[in-house]
Amino acid sequence: MSEDQKKKAEKASAPSGEASRNAPADPAGAAKAEKGAKAGKPGKAAGPSAAAKPARAPRRMARARPRRWPAVLAGSTTAALAVVAVAAGTALPGLNATAQVTPRAQVLPVGVTLANCPGPAQLLTGSAAGTDPEFSPNSSSTTTMLNALALSNADGVLPGASVYGLGANSGPLFTISQAPKNAPTASAGAPATLAPLTGEAKARAAVVSGRNVGTASVLQALPLGGESARSAGSVVVAAGDGDLQGLAAATCQTPSNDFWLAGASTTVGRTAVLTLANSTKSPATVSLELFGAAGPIQAPGGKALVLAPGASHAVVLSGLAPDQGQLTVHVRSTGGAVTGFIQQSVLRGLTPGGVDFLQPSEGPAAGTVIAGVRVQDPAAAAKVAAQAGYEDATTALQVTVPGASDAVVEVKAYGPSGQAALPDGGVFTAAAGKVSTLPLSGLPQGTYTLSVKSDSAVVAGVRLVNSTKAGKAVDLAVAPSGGRLGVNHLATLPGGVDSSFAFTAPEGAATVTLVPVSATGVLGAAKTVELKAGVTTVVDPAALLGKDAAAALVSASGEPAYGTQLLGSKGSADIAVLPFAGTGEELHSLEITTGY
């Protein structure tokens, strides 16, 4: 610090009359100040107001100041945190902050990593309006398979990882990997940025594939020294008959205090059930904010929903927002962080119209990307949509504008041959507070990535519909928007279904690195996929990584790249989207800049 800066700092530390006048009244603080002043000036202060506080020495103020700025971190899985700049003159009224300290990386403690996994798809019974509905038994052909893996550190040490039933007193359903007897010690400094694993290091994994789980569950992984454990899981539900015929899949979800779910519907024959789960040790109070095609929906029954630790809560959305063809749900919680999946199903008369687990999209932003938009042959899709009651059996983009101003939205569709044309150049106006729809049925058959940009923050997702022919069952899925790919995303490769990866770098060339993980946890040789700007590349992991691959590590470099996993079954209409689990790139350091 220069001499000039020191002088300014000393000047800022000295109490001023203006600072005393602007400081908020604090009886407790005044009492402490009065007590501290007794040694030098006997007698009591006239009152508890800030103006009457005795002046403290600058040295004492400097010693007490750190207690004014406590750092509180909610949740145990927090990883990378952005740089935080605190302007003391703004955060603390009455202080004239003129000097700043160079930011230092502070290593934060890590905790248990949690990810909540949905249970089987279930059919409602009775009127099933509101919360805590009843469910009928599953179809005899329904299978619910959980796949999970835990990744070691660079030295090959695996974290302790298990899958538990959701409940305050539930024990482990099975163990993925045992915790090491001698766990690594935490590093004294900030950890280095993780590099993509190539299969040549000591790293390994523990893998569980196709475990039949008949209940909602929690994937729990213990930290390794100062590192958060890297683990991921997915649930795949398949039914060959019954009212819930189709394929539903979801990536096990990290608890959050704020997330958005797009693509729901509550019109006749459409059932949307939101299941909230709290796997943390703190009670959670949840509030729902609903948006439909006609605007915000007032739903008093969606406020102040209390979830005890280990509890779940089912909400039939038709009880809160009936007859909504497009419905977006904003979930917020205080206290414990929660997860939420919407089981969306369609029944047209006696013909199943598909089932899916709707998963969180990126929060409101002026730019977002949706990967894995699979469009079937336009002629075949038109025949299906022309049937009575099938008006919503079309692939369409849904854009929600939470704010008070309309949004001018520009959509670009990147397919296997580059950018594809959209009606009106992909530009349209989305009304404030509403869900707007852009049909995508005019796109040629193929897999696309949508880039959505607007002049106001929006939430976006794409409804996917797949069919074999008119008169037969169709299936549905919703592709949520997702963030840019980072390093060492974890992807499971479920058995019994066909998997494909869809990657796009909208604005420039990028490279995707895929590392196969065998059922025994061995990391194979890395494979690279070169992405051309604005072209969607579909990868068959079985062909590229080998049929023995049970999972994969996904990393991207170069220009921003996006991707997801698609599931299907040959000869059927089955379709599902399985977003990649969070990256292993996150760190647990925090840089803090303070003024004084």
SVG drawing of the C-alpha trace seen along z (x, -y; Angstrom):
<svg xmlns="http://www.w3.org/2000/svg" viewBox="-62 -16 66 73">
<polyline fill="none" stroke="black" stroke-width="0.4" points="0.0,0.0 1.4,-3.4 1.9,-6.3 -1.0,-8.1 -3.3,-5.1 -2.3,-4.7 -3.2,-8.3 -6.6,-7.8 -7.2,-4.6 -6.4,-6.3 -8.7,-9.2 -11.5,-6.8 -11.0,-4.9 -11.5,-8.0 -15.1,-8.5 -16.8,-11.6 -19.9,-13.5 -21.6,-12.7 -20.9,-9.0 -22.4,-9.1 -25.5,-11.0 -26.1,-8.4 -25.5,-5.3 -28.6,-3.3 -29.8,-3.2 -28.5,-0.2 -29.3,0.0 -27.1,3.1 -24.3,1.5 -24.7,-1.7 -24.7,0.2 -21.4,1.9 -19.9,-1.5 -21.1,-2.9 -19.5,-0.1 -16.3,-0.5 -16.2,-4.2 -16.7,-3.9 -13.0,-3.4 -12.2,-6.8 -15.4,-8.8 -17.7,-7.8 -21.4,-8.3 -24.1,-7.0 -25.0,-8.2 -28.1,-10.2 -29.7,-7.5 -29.1,-4.7 -29.0,-6.7 -26.0,-6.4 -25.3,-10.1 -24.7,-9.6 -22.2,-6.9 -18.7,-7.7 -16.0,-7.7 -13.8,-4.7 -10.1,-4.7 -9.4,-3.9 -7.3,-0.9 -10.2,0.6 -12.6,0.0 -10.2,1.7 -10.0,4.7 -13.8,5.0 -14.5,4.3 -14.2,7.9 -17.1,8.9 -19.3,6.6 -19.0,8.7 -19.8,12.3 -19.7,14.7 -22.6,17.1 -22.8,19.9 -26.0,21.9 -25.7,25.5 -22.9,28.1 -22.2,28.5 -21.2,24.9 -18.2,25.1 -17.1,22.2 -18.1,18.7 -17.6,15.6 -15.5,12.7 -17.5,10.5 -16.8,6.8 -18.2,5.2 -18.4,1.4 -18.2,0.6 -19.7,-2.8 -22.8,-1.2 -23.1,2.0 -22.5,0.1 -24.3,-3.2 -22.2,-5.9 -18.8,-4.6 -16.8,-6.4 -14.8,-3.6 -12.1,-5.0 -9.4,-2.3 -9.6,1.3 -7.6,4.4 -6.2,6.6 -8.5,9.7 -7.3,12.9 -8.5,16.4 -10.1,17.9 -10.4,21.7 -13.9,22.7 -14.7,26.0 -16.5,28.5 -19.3,30.8 -21.3,33.8 -22.5,33.7 -26.2,34.5 -28.3,35.2 -31.9,36.2 -33.2,38.8 -36.9,39.3 -38.8,42.5 -41.0,44.4 -43.6,42.6 -46.9,43.0 -50.5,42.7 -52.9,40.5 -56.1,41.9 -59.4,40.1 -59.7,36.4 -56.1,35.8 -56.4,32.1 -54.0,30.1 -51.2,31.7 -50.5,35.1 -52.3,37.0 -52.8,40.8 -51.2,42.9 -52.2,46.2 -49.8,49.2 -47.3,49.1 -47.9,51.0 -46.6,54.5 -44.2,53.7 -42.7,50.6 -39.0,50.7 -37.2,48.0 -33.4,48.2 -30.9,46.0 -27.4,45.5 -24.7,43.8 -21.0,43.2 -18.4,41.6 -15.1,40.3 -11.9,40.5 -9.4,37.7 -6.2,37.5 -4.5,40.0 -7.2,42.7 -8.8,42.3 -12.5,42.8 -14.9,40.9 -17.4,42.6 -20.6,42.7 -24.0,44.3 -27.6,44.1 -30.2,43.6 -34.0,43.7 -35.5,40.2 -36.5,39.8 -35.1,38.5 -34.4,42.0 -33.8,43.9 -30.7,46.0 -28.5,46.7 -30.1,48.7 -26.7,49.6 -23.1,48.4 -21.3,47.1 -17.8,46.8 -16.4,47.1 -14.9,44.1 -11.1,44.4 -9.6,45.3 -7.0,42.6 -8.7,39.7 -6.5,37.1 -5.8,34.0 -7.1,30.6 -4.6,28.4 -3.5,25.3 -4.0,23.1 -6.5,22.6 -6.9,25.7 -5.7,25.7 -8.1,25.6 -9.0,29.2 -7.8,30.4 -9.8,32.8 -9.1,36.4 -7.8,38.3 -7.7,41.9 -3.9,41.9 -3.9,40.6 -4.4,42.7 -8.0,41.6 -10.8,44.2 -14.4,44.5 -17.0,46.6 -20.0,47.4 -23.5,48.8 -25.7,49.6 -29.3,50.6 -30.1,50.9 -33.9,51.4 -35.0,48.7 -38.7,48.4 -38.6,45.1 -37.2,41.6 -33.6,41.6 -30.6,39.5 -27.1,39.9 -24.7,38.9 -20.9,38.5 -18.4,37.5 -15.6,35.0 -12.0,36.1 -9.9,33.9 -10.4,30.4 -12.1,31.5 -15.8,31.9 -16.7,35.4 -17.6,35.7 -20.6,38.0 -23.7,38.2 -26.7,40.4 -29.7,40.8 -33.1,42.5 -34.7,44.1 -38.3,45.2 -39.7,47.3 -43.3,48.6 -44.4,50.7 -48.1,50.4 -50.6,48.7 -51.6,45.0 -48.0,44.0 -46.5,45.8 -43.3,44.2 -39.8,43.3 -39.0,40.9 -35.5,40.0 -33.9,37.5 -30.5,36.6 -30.3,36.7 -30.6,33.1 -28.5,31.0 -30.6,29.1 -31.1,25.4 -33.1,22.5 -34.2,21.1 -34.9,22.9 -37.3,22.9 -39.3,25.8 -40.8,25.2 -43.0,27.2 -45.8,28.4 -49.5,28.7 -52.8,29.1 -55.4,29.2 -57.9,32.1 -55.9,35.3 -52.7,33.7 -51.4,34.3 -48.5,32.5 -47.4,33.4 -44.6,31.4 -42.6,33.4 -40.5,31.3 -37.9,33.0 -35.7,31.8 -32.7,34.0 -30.9,31.4 -30.8,31.2 -32.7,27.9 -36.4,27.4 -37.4,25.7 -40.3,23.3 -41.2,23.4 -43.2,20.9 -44.3,21.4 -44.7,18.8 -46.7,19.8 -46.8,18.4 -49.2,19.4 -50.0,18.3 -52.4,15.6 -50.0,14.3 -49.0,14.9 -51.3,17.2 -52.3,16.4 -52.1,19.6 -52.4,19.1 -52.1,22.9 -48.5,22.7 -47.2,20.5 -45.4,21.4 -45.2,25.2 -43.1,26.6 -40.8,29.5 -39.1,31.1 -35.6,32.6 -36.0,35.8 -39.5,35.0 -41.1,34.8 -44.3,33.0 -46.4,33.7 -48.4,30.9 -50.9,31.6 -50.5,28.4 -54.0,28.6 -55.3,27.8 -53.3,24.5 -53.4,23.7 -56.1,25.6 -56.5,25.7 -53.1,24.4 -51.6,25.5 -48.2,23.9 -47.1,23.7 -43.8,22.6 -43.1,23.0 -40.6,20.9 -39.6,22.7 -38.0,20.8 -37.2,21.9 -35.9,20.5 -34.0,22.5 -33.1,25.8 -32.4,26.2 -34.8,28.4 -35.2,30.2 -38.2,30.5 -39.3,32.6 -42.6,32.4 -44.0,35.7 -45.8,34.7 -48.1,37.2 -50.7,37.2 -53.7,39.4 -55.8,38.8 -58.9,40.8 -57.6,44.3 -54.3,43.6 -51.2,42.9 -49.6,39.6 -46.3,40.0 -44.6,39.3 -41.5,37.4 -39.8,35.9 -39.4,32.1 -36.1,30.9 -34.8,27.3 -33.9,24.9 -31.4,22.1 -32.7,19.2 -33.9,16.0 -31.2,14.6 -30.9,12.5 -29.2,15.4 -29.7,19.1 -29.0,22.3 -31.1,25.5 -29.4,28.6 -30.9,31.9 -33.9,30.7 -34.8,33.7 -37.3,33.1 -39.0,36.0 -40.0,36.1 -42.3,33.1 -44.7,35.1 -45.2,37.8 -45.4,35.2 -48.1,33.3 -50.3,36.5 -50.1,37.1 -50.8,33.4 -53.8,33.4 -55.7,35.9 -58.4,34.6 -56.9,33.8 -53.3,33.8 -52.9,30.1 -50.1,30.0 -48.4,33.1 -45.8,30.9 -42.3,29.8 -42.2,26.2 -40.1,23.7 -41.6,22.2 -40.3,18.8 -41.4,17.4 -40.8,13.7 -40.9,13.2 -40.5,9.4 -42.8,6.5 -41.7,5.7 -42.2,7.6 -39.2,9.3 -38.1,9.3 -36.7,12.8 -34.3,14.0 -34.0,17.7 -31.4,19.5 -31.6,23.2 -28.3,25.1 -28.7,28.5 -26.5,31.1 -25.9,28.9 -25.6,25.6 -28.1,22.9 -31.6,23.7 -34.2,21.2 -37.1,20.3 -40.3,18.4 -39.8,14.6 -36.1,15.2 -36.8,16.7 -37.7,13.2 -40.9,12.8 -42.2,10.8 -42.8,12.7 -45.3,10.9 -44.4,9.9 -45.4,12.3 -46.6,14.9 -45.4,18.1 -45.1,17.8 -44.7,20.6 -42.7,20.9 -43.6,24.0 -40.6,25.9 -42.4,28.4 -41.2,26.7 -37.6,27.8 -36.2,30.7 -35.7,34.0 -32.7,34.0 -31.2,32.9 -30.8,29.2 -29.5,26.8 -31.4,23.5 -29.8,20.2 -32.3,17.9 -31.4,14.2 -33.7,11.4 -33.6,7.9 -35.2,9.0 -34.4,12.0 -36.3,15.1 -36.6,18.8 -36.8,21.3 -37.4,25.0 -38.5,27.1 -41.4,29.6 -40.4,32.7 -42.9,35.1 -42.0,38.4 -44.3,40.9 -44.3,43.9 -47.5,43.3 -51.0,41.8 -53.3,43.7 -50.4,45.1 -49.0,44.0 -46.7,41.0 -44.1,40.0 -43.1,36.6 -40.0,35.0 -38.9,31.5 -35.4,30.3 -34.4,27.7 -31.9,24.9 -28.4,25.5 -25.1,23.9 -21.9,24.0 -20.0,27.3 -16.9,27.2 -14.6,29.9 -15.3,33.5 -19.1,33.6 -20.3,37.0 -22.7,38.9 -24.2,42.3 -25.0,44.6 -28.2,46.5 -28.7,50.0 -31.8,51.1 -32.1,47.9 -30.2,46.2 -28.1,43.2 -26.7,40.4 -24.8,37.2 -25.7,33.9 -23.0,31.1 -22.9,27.6 -20.6,24.7 -22.8,21.9 -20.3,19.2 -16.9,20.9 -15.0,24.1 -14.6,26.2 -13.3,29.6 -15.2,32.1 -13.2,34.8 -15.0,38.0 -13.4,40.5 -15.2,43.9 -15.7,45.4 -16.2,49.2 -18.5,51.0 -15.5,51.8 -14.5,48.1 -11.6,48.2 -11.1,44.9 -10.3,45.7 -8.4,43.7 -9.9,40.3 -11.7,39.6 -12.1,36.2 -14.9,34.7 -14.2,31.6 -17.2,29.2 -17.6,26.8 -19.1,23.4 -22.9,23.5 -23.2,27.2 -24.9,29.8 -22.9,33.0 -24.5,36.2 -22.3,38.9 -23.1,42.5 -21.2,43.3 -21.4,47.0 -19.7,46.7 -17.1,44.1 -16.3,45.3 -17.1,49.0 -20.1,51.1 -18.5,51.8 -18.7,48.1 -21.1,47.7 -20.4,43.9 -18.4,41.1 -16.6,38.0 -17.4,35.0 -15.1,32.0 -15.1,29.1 -12.5,26.5 -12.3,23.7 -15.4,21.6 -18.5,22.1 -19.9,25.5 -23.2,27.0 -24.6,30.5 -26.9,33.0 -27.8,36.7 -30.8,38.1 -32.4,41.5 -34.7,43.6 -35.7,47.1 -35.6,48.5 -39.0,49.3 -40.9,47.2 -41.8,43.6 -39.7,43.4 -37.8,40.2 -36.2,38.6 -33.6,36.0 -30.8,36.6 -28.8,33.4 -25.2,33.9 -24.5,33.6 -22.6,30.7 -18.9,30.2 -16.0,31.3 -14.5,27.9 -16.0,26.2 -13.6,25.1 -14.2,24.1 -12.4,20.8 -13.8,17.4 -12.1,14.1 -13.3,11.2 -12.5,7.6 -13.3,5.3 -13.2,1.6 -12.4,-0.3"/>
</svg>
